Amino acid sequence: MSAPVAAGRIHRLDPRTASRIAAGEVLDRPSAALKELVENALDAGAGSIEITVEEALDRSFAIADDGVGMSAEELPLALERHATSKITALEDLDRLGTLGFRGEALPSIGEVSRVTLVSRPRDPEGPAHQLGIEGGILSPVTAAARAPGTTVAVKDLFYNTPARRKFLKSAVGELRLAMRMLTAYAIAHPETAFRFTVDGKSRLALPKAATRRDRLVAIFGAHFVERLIEIREERPGFVFEAWLGMPEMARVTREGQTLLVNRRWIQSPLLSQALRHGYGNLVPPGRHPTALLALDVDPATVDVNIHPTKREVRFSREDALFGFVAQMVSQPLARLAPR
């Protein structure tokens, strides 16, 4: 085993190195790049989002939406780190109504891939333009043809960061995680149509839905949804929805759980543990219930700025939330006898 190399004198990193390190914090895998762009499309008010993949996510994918779009002046700004349309000051995080807010996703993707950005503003309507970025280097803005909205095409992800490429997960695993993410956001935003195509084959085709239940039926089928226990509790400034699977639908992993907070797909040990507590002895040790939990709460009670990927959140009153969720889950399950 080789000895550790002694640190040298303190110096400033060059901007290119620093930018790629920052990109690695936001993008830990190809599916994370897709997630960031899907969130951008939803924040842009897209009524339709279409994702196409060729070979693998790290090889080539594109996402097209019919959102507000961008002008020629905004295109290079969108690829500038910490440039965003979503907040203007730190205090805005207390009333955050968007999925993104840091202005890091597009610049990070542009640092470690070859990106083409085509956009046309919707209001006021103007001409379409396109811009390319490769390894952080911008090309000139040129005229293009497109309906209002934005298309982001990403090729050769992590081509210039060989250390990251060496540790990428399998292409199949990344597509599976992408499918899970898209399904979660399709449930969170039933008013948006989603289409997901891989190598010309449709993996997901969802028209707009009137309700979240309609979207669940479109994804999983009416027979499956009818087996779920539906819960809804609404209070001033707080809405809780849940669809609980029967105990026999429990899994070894938590992949059967979809957790949404203010329509953001998240991971939360707190909510997963509250869900598990609500099932009690109905689910044996070592297994996890299948369920969808969706909370809409005051943004000031949720901190979404604790991890670069924005998948983790912190709640201001965690004990109270744990007790509420556990109780709401346990009440309709009380009539079921443990196996």
Secondary structure, DSSP 8 states (H G I E B T S, - for coil): --------------HHHHHHHHHHHH-SSHHHHHHHHHHHHHHTT-SEEEEEEES-TTTEEEEEE-SS---TTHHHHHTSTT--SS-SSGGGGGG--SS--SS-HHHHHHHSSEEEEEEE-BTTB--EEEEEEETTEE---EEE---SEEEEEEESTTTT-HHHHHT---HHHHHHHHHHHHHHHHHH-TTSEEEEEETTEEEEEE---SSHHHHHHHHH-HHHHHTSEEEEEEETTEEEEEEE--GGG-BSSSTTEEEEETTEEEB-HHHHHHHHHHHGGGS-TT-B--EEEEEE--GGGEE--SSTTS-B-EETTHHHHHHHHHHHHHHHHTTS---
